[in-house]
């Protein structure tokens, strides 16, 4: 009985430690790889808990192996946008400027009933009020309503609604230039270099985040330790 108690406590604490090391997002917003990892961790821990003939080390070593691989993949995702896209996928736009993207819905196996159900879960009963709906990698649906259907802000009182033609777009992510997004809206690297110099940056490597707004203005966030 004491052996079962000790083994269970050790494995339980090991799983908790693993989840803590993987970050808080592991608990609430599981991506496919993280969900698989969580399921495998629980299965690996259950075997030495139930079968005392299995050495405890046989459960601990695979758990640490999976944890190490997961942290290595997470590090790769932080350093390479291409690797992150390959491993985690990209958000899918299901509604763009009020138009249902039927091809994207079919590719992600989302039916119109499922889309409407997720909209109702966000208190949206009229699909025509939705300007953009994005299916995130976690499976959650992010929704942006048309300006006319959004609650007014203090600045908008007495002003006519102004619709945005597109979503804010990330141009630089953790020092890496998103060339596809840059070229998509008619800009090039020469233009971006000029914008960087105007803001006091010598290289995109010094920028943690740069977002192109719908009115073509740029939001800059420098990396920690970079003075501009």
C-alpha positions as CSV (number, residue, x, y, z in Angstrom):
1,X,0.0,0.0,0.0
2,X,2.8,2.4,0.9
3,X,4.6,1.6,-2.3
4,X,1.5,2.4,-4.4
5,X,1.1,5.7,-2.5
6,X,4.7,6.7,-3.1
7,X,4.7,5.7,-6.8
8,X,1.5,7.6,-7.4
9,X,2.6,10.8,-5.7
10,X,6.0,10.7,-7.5
11,X,4.3,10.3,-11.0
12,X,1.6,12.8,-10.2
13,X,4.2,15.5,-9.2
14,X,6.2,14.6,-12.3
15,X,3.2,15.2,-14.6
16,X,2.5,18.5,-12.8
17,X,6.1,19.6,-13.3
18,X,6.0,18.6,-17.0
19,X,2.9,20.7,-17.6
20,X,4.4,23.6,-15.7
21,X,7.5,23.5,-17.8
22,X,5.5,23.4,-21.0
23,X,3.8,26.7,-20.0
24,X,0.3,27.9,-19.0
25,X,-1.0,27.7,-22.5
26,X,-0.6,23.9,-22.3
27,X,-3.6,23.8,-19.9
28,X,-6.2,26.0,-21.6
29,X,-5.4,26.1,-25.3
30,X,-4.0,22.8,-26.5
31,X,-2.7,22.6,-30.0
32,X,-2.6,19.1,-31.7
33,X,1.0,18.3,-30.7
34,X,0.3,19.4,-27.1
35,X,-2.9,17.4,-26.9
36,X,-1.0,14.3,-28.1
37,X,1.8,14.9,-25.6
38,X,-0.7,15.3,-22.7
39,X,-2.5,12.1,-23.5
40,X,0.8,10.2,-23.8
41,X,2.1,11.5,-20.5
42,X,-1.0,10.3,-18.7
43,X,-0.8,6.9,-20.4
44,X,2.9,6.5,-19.5
45,X,2.2,7.5,-15.9
46,X,-0.8,5.1,-15.5
47,X,1.2,1.9,-16.3
48,X,3.7,2.0,-13.3
49,X,0.9,3.3,-11.1
50,X,-1.2,0.2,-11.7
51,X,1.4,-2.5,-12.3
52,X,3.9,-2.8,-9.5
53,X,5.9,-5.3,-11.6
54,X,6.9,-2.4,-13.9
55,X,9.9,-0.5,-12.5
56,X,9.2,3.1,-11.7
57,X,12.1,4.1,-13.9
58,X,10.3,2.7,-16.9
59,X,7.6,5.4,-16.5
60,X,9.9,8.2,-15.6
61,X,12.4,7.9,-18.4
62,X,9.8,8.0,-21.3
63,X,8.1,11.0,-19.6
64,X,11.3,12.9,-19.5
65,X,12.1,11.9,-23.0
66,X,8.7,13.2,-24.3
67,X,9.2,16.4,-22.2
68,X,12.6,17.0,-23.7
69,X,11.4,16.4,-27.3
70,X,8.4,18.8,-26.7
71,X,10.7,21.5,-25.3
72,X,13.1,21.1,-28.2
73,X,10.2,21.4,-30.7
74,X,8.9,24.5,-28.8
75,X,12.4,26.1,-29.0
76,X,12.4,25.4,-32.8
77,X,9.0,27.1,-33.1
78,X,10.3,30.1,-31.3
79,X,13.3,30.4,-33.6
80,X,11.7,29.6,-37.0
81,X,8.4,30.7,-38.3
82,X,8.5,28.2,-41.1
83,X,9.0,25.3,-38.6
84,X,6.2,26.7,-36.4
85,X,3.9,26.7,-39.4
86,X,4.8,23.2,-40.4
87,X,4.3,21.9,-36.8
88,X,1.4,23.9,-35.6
89,X,-0.3,25.0,-38.8
90,X,-1.7,28.4,-39.5
91,X,-5.0,30.1,-38.5
92,X,-7.7,29.6,-41.1
93,X,-10.0,32.5,-42.2
94,X,-13.5,31.1,-42.4
95,X,-15.2,34.5,-43.0
96,X,-13.4,37.3,-44.8
97,X,-15.0,40.7,-45.2
98,X,-18.4,39.1,-44.6
99,X,-17.9,36.4,-47.2
100,X,-18.0,32.7,-46.2
101,X,-14.8,31.0,-47.3
102,X,-16.3,27.7,-48.4
103,X,-13.1,26.2,-49.6
104,X,-11.3,26.9,-46.4
105,X,-14.3,25.5,-44.4
106,X,-14.2,22.3,-46.4
107,X,-10.4,22.0,-46.0
108,X,-10.8,22.3,-42.2
109,X,-13.9,20.1,-42.2
110,X,-16.0,22.8,-40.6
111,X,-19.7,22.6,-41.6
112,X,-22.0,25.6,-41.6
113,X,-23.9,24.2,-38.6
114,X,-20.6,24.0,-36.6
115,X,-19.7,27.6,-37.6
116,X,-23.1,28.9,-36.6
117,X,-22.9,27.0,-33.3
118,X,-19.5,28.6,-32.5
119,X,-20.9,32.0,-33.4
120,X,-23.9,31.5,-31.1
121,X,-21.5,30.5,-28.3
122,X,-20.2,34.1,-28.7
123,X,-23.7,35.6,-28.6
124,X,-23.7,36.1,-32.4
125,X,-26.9,34.9,-34.0
126,X,-26.7,36.8,-37.3
127,X,-23.8,35.8,-39.5
128,X,-24.1,38.9,-41.6
129,X,-22.8,41.0,-38.6
130,X,-19.5,39.2,-38.8
131,X,-16.7,40.8,-40.9
132,X,-13.9,38.3,-40.0
133,X,-13.9,34.9,-38.4
134,X,-10.6,33.1,-37.9
135,X,-10.2,29.5,-36.8
136,X,-7.2,29.5,-34.5
137,X,-4.6,26.7,-34.2
138,X,-6.1,25.8,-30.8
139,X,-9.5,25.2,-32.4
140,X,-11.1,28.4,-31.0
141,X,-13.0,30.8,-33.3
142,X,-11.9,34.5,-33.2
143,X,-14.6,36.8,-34.4
144,X,-14.5,40.5,-35.5
145,X,-17.8,42.1,-36.1
146,X,-18.5,44.8,-38.7
147,X,-17.9,48.2,-37.2
148,X,-21.6,49.1,-37.2
149,X,-22.3,46.1,-35.0
150,X,-19.5,46.6,-32.5
151,X,-20.1,48.4,-29.2
152,X,-19.1,52.1,-29.6
153,X,-16.0,53.4,-27.9
154,X,-15.7,56.8,-26.3
155,X,-14.0,58.2,-29.4
156,X,-16.7,56.9,-31.7
157,X,-19.7,58.6,-30.0
158,X,-21.3,60.8,-32.6
159,X,-19.1,59.5,-35.4
160,X,-20.1,57.5,-38.5
161,X,-18.8,53.9,-38.5
162,X,-15.7,53.4,-40.5
163,X,-15.1,49.9,-41.8
164,X,-11.6,48.4,-42.1
165,X,-10.8,46.7,-45.4
166,X,-8.5,44.1,-43.9
167,X,-7.1,42.8,-40.6
168,X,-3.9,44.1,-39.0
169,X,-1.0,42.2,-40.4
170,X,2.2,41.1,-38.8
171,X,5.2,42.3,-40.8
172,X,8.0,41.4,-38.4
173,X,7.7,38.6,-35.8
174,X,10.5,38.1,-33.3
175,X,13.1,39.6,-35.6
176,X,11.9,37.7,-38.7
177,X,10.4,39.5,-41.7
178,X,7.1,38.0,-42.9
179,X,7.9,38.4,-46.6
180,X,4.5,37.0,-47.8
181,X,2.5,39.6,-45.8
182,X,4.9,42.4,-46.8
183,X,4.6,41.7,-50.5
184,X,0.8,41.0,-50.3
185,X,0.1,44.6,-49.6
186,X,2.4,46.1,-52.2
187,X,5.5,46.8,-50.0
188,X,9.0,45.6,-50.4
189,X,12.2,45.3,-48.4
190,X,13.5,48.7,-49.4
191,X,10.3,50.3,-48.0
192,X,10.7,48.3,-44.8
193,X,14.3,49.3,-44.4
194,X,13.4,52.9,-44.7
195,X,10.7,52.5,-42.0
196,X,13.2,50.7,-39.7
197,X,15.7,53.5,-40.1
198,X,13.1,56.1,-39.4
199,X,12.2,54.4,-36.2
200,X,15.9,54.1,-35.2
201,X,16.3,50.3,-35.8
202,X,19.4,49.1,-37.6
203,X,18.0,45.7,-38.4
204,X,14.7,43.7,-38.2
205,X,16.5,41.5,-35.6
206,X,16.0,44.4,-33.1
207,X,12.2,44.3,-33.6
208,X,10.1,41.9,-31.5
209,X,6.8,42.8,-33.3
210,X,5.8,45.1,-36.2
211,X,2.1,45.2,-37.2
212,X,0.7,46.9,-40.3
213,X,-2.6,48.4,-39.5
214,X,-5.5,48.7,-42.0
215,X,-4.7,52.4,-42.6
216,X,-1.0,51.4,-43.4
217,X,0.5,52.7,-40.2
218,X,3.0,50.6,-38.3
219,X,3.0,49.5,-34.7
220,X,6.5,48.8,-33.4
221,X,7.6,46.8,-30.4
222,X,11.3,46.6,-29.8
223,X,13.0,43.6,-28.3
224,X,14.0,43.9,-24.6
225,X,17.3,45.7,-24.2
226,X,17.0,47.5,-27.6
227,X,17.0,51.3,-27.2
228,X,15.5,53.3,-30.0
